[in-house]
Structures are given as structure tokens and as C-alpha cells.
Amino acid sequence: MKPNLSPSTISGPAGVLNYFTQTPILRRIGHRRLAKLLSPFAEELKAATCTLPAPDPQNDDYFADLACALAITGRLPGRLLQTLQTIELAASAENEMPLWRAIGRRIPGVSVAQDCALDRALELWFAAPDEFSQFILPKSLVAPERSGGGDESGFIIRAPSLPAEERARGEEATHIRVDSCPFVVSSPPPYETDDQTYERLARLSPGEYDRARQPEATRLGIRKETLDNEVARRRPLSDDAQGRAVHLPAVEPWPEPVDGAEVLDQVSARFTHYLVLPPGAADAIALWQPHAHACSAFVHTPRLNLSSPEPGCGKTTTLDLIATMTPRPLRTENLTAPVLFRLVDQHQPTLLLDEVDSYLTQADELRGLLNAGHKRGACAYRCEGEGNAVRAFKAFAPAVLSGIHRDRIRALPQARSLDSGPFRHSPSLQSAHAAQRL
């Protein structure tokens, strides 16, 4: 199910984070921009003995771990918590239009996310933090101060008092202040569903899970054995199992605006540096890279055909280069139709199919899926489960087909393909490969 990245109309209890504790939203923001947001607070985090996970792109659990760490707001430095809550305030449903107006006024040339309000608010925070004084505080987040100091979460979030001259003009407070209390009750992230609880527990180490098992089962109102079964189903496969779980790297946007034409020129230059290509082929391949990134915006995705008359002409090197510049690249030298539509449905990869001359011409079902998958809406239907329920699996995905002899890989209609032309062997490739290894 696609995560909901839109601002929620339900506000959580005062003192908690609603958006920064959701893994899909953090994944949408990306490692680099989260690091840019959190790095100014490094000294304060160290002083508070609060350790946040390092933003390692190779760590598939980074976003989930960070969401869990930010959910324990009592351990966060006050200034960091106030910053995060201020950005969340701008991303709330009540501030949708003021946020868009501020973006149009201060960063009109920057492309911002259409489907994630927090991502938009963060972009504005980097460019113009002074704009955040305008955003209104939703009434559901204003908690009356009590004599005991704070609410059940240990914090009071309220609109601060303004100077007398501003109150006389009828102005109202438009930003928040966070007053920490001396105690905090640790709890799971707010509004966590049962499935989210199982996913969170599945990421714990065996020792951590043993400590959390009893209280979590009690909180959920289920037997410990039931909890064990649900968590076990969601644990990732270990490397010593038969095969490994499929993990495709997430795509992170560059944190600063770039010149698209300049980027495409550099991409084309990388292909001509390592390969001897027919005229215009480097530019065509370079243009296919952004198409793969924006594939969901197109009705059709043409297959990119790479062919050569003999081995050693640079097709695999071309796939290596394409893999570094396309979203969620999936390299394979062998594939079946059921694996193809399940991979596409679950991971939305860029398919990089090598050696297709050895198997595609004999695989009618696979060839049919690749034919159909060039158009949005293409699906494969299968009966699943004990009840034989009919399920639709997506088959629409960008694909590169590489093989020897052009005639052998022309299994797809030419109207659905881009043919790069035949690759030729060149001695100059040897020096480029040697430089790459160095």
C-alpha cells in the first residue's frame, strides 16, 4: 500500500512529533537532507547523550531507526525538538496554503515535492527559516498550562506571549515554544498501528526484542506467542538463508538545484569516455536516464536495446554506467516471468537485463510481459493464497536489454524500443578500464 505523505488533519498530543516519526516520510526526504537538518545540533545531541543513527545510504534501516529515535522526544535537545515541531507546524493541513505562498515567494525556482508537505516545509526551512514565524498554531496543539507543569507527554506547546505593542495591534502569536519538564514517559510512536508495531519490533536485535516482548504483547492485548509469529513473518531473510532478500537502494534528490542541461552533458561524456558508440548513441542513452527517474509521469517507457556483433564490445560496461545513474537498478543475467512481475510490483526497479540473447528468445511468457510492460497499466494476473484470490501485479517498468547479435534481441517490436546501434570493440577501452580499476 502506498504510504500517505499528505499532511494529517489529526493532530497528535502536545510534545510529540507526528511526521518525523514516520519512516516513509523520512525515506522521502532522504539521507543527505536529513543530515543537513540534524548536523547543526551535533554538539547539543552529544551533550544530551542522545545518539541518532548515522545517515549511511548503505543502511537500509536508517530511516526506521531515526524515526524510532525521534519518537522519544524527552531525550532530544530542546532546540532540536522546537525546530522539528516548527517544521511540522508549517507542514500541517491548516498551513497548506500559507506554505505554498511562502515557497512561491522565496524559492520560486526550486522544484518541491507535491505529495509530501514535510518535504516542502523542509526545503523552505533551508532557504528561508524567517518565513516560519507566519504559520498559525492549530488549536488542537495548544494545550493549557497546568499547575503540575506539562501534559501527559511531559511537554507544553503553546503560543508565546507577544510584546504589549503587538498585542495592542491585535496580532496573535504565530510560532511555538517548547518547555521541557524533568520527566518523560517513553512510549511507542503516536498512532502506531498493529502492523507498524510488528515492523518496528522485527528490526530489533534478539536481546532487544526479548525485553520489549512482554510489555508490547500486553499493550496490544495479544498473547506473546501471537506477537512472536507476527514479528517472525516480518523479519528480513538472513544471508545464510536460501538466497537473500532483495534490497534496492533508495533514490535521493541532490540537496541543491542543478542545471539539467549541464548534468545531461556530463552524463553523455561519461559514456563516451568509457565506450565507443555509434553517432548520437551517447546522447540517447543519457536522455534515457532521466526518463527512468520520471517513468511514472509517462504513458510509455521505451526499452533500450544494447547489441554487439561479438563479446567484449562494452555492453556490460554500459550497464555498469547506467546502473550508477538510474533509480533502483536491478541487474540480472537470468529472469523468469513470475519473478519479473513480482519485482516490478514490489520494488518499481529499473530492469537491466544482460545476456538476453541466451534466454529471452525461448521465454515466450517473459517476452510477452516485457512487451506489455512498456505501457502504463500493464499487469499480470495470478491466483494467490489458499482461497485462490485473483491478484493483479504491475508490469510497467523501464528496461534495458543487452545481448550479442542484434537479431537475437529484437524480440520486442521496434516501435517499443530504442536501438543504440551495434557496439564495436576498441583498444582504447582497455586504458579506460585500467583507469577505472585504479
Secondary structure, DSSP 8 states (H G I E B T S, - for coil): -----S--SS---TT--SSTT-HHHHHHH-HHHHHHHHGGGHHHHHHTT-------TT-TTHHHHHHHHHH-GGGS-HHHHHHHHHHHHHTSGGGHHHHHHHHHHH-TTS---SS-HHHHHHHHHHH-GGGGGG----GGG-----TTSS-TTSEEEE-----HHHHHTT----S-EEEE-S-------TT--HHHHHHHHHTS-HHHHHHHHHHHHHHHTS-HHHHHHHHHHHS---TTSSS-----------SS---HHHHHHHHHHHHHHH----TTHHHHHHHHHHHHHTGGG-SB--EEEEEESSSSSSHHHHHHHHHHHSSSEEEES---HHHHHHHHHHH--EEEE--GGGTGGG-HHHHHHHHHTTBTT-EEEEEETTTTEEEEEE----EEEEEESHHHHTTS-GGGEEEEEE----THHHHHHHHHH-
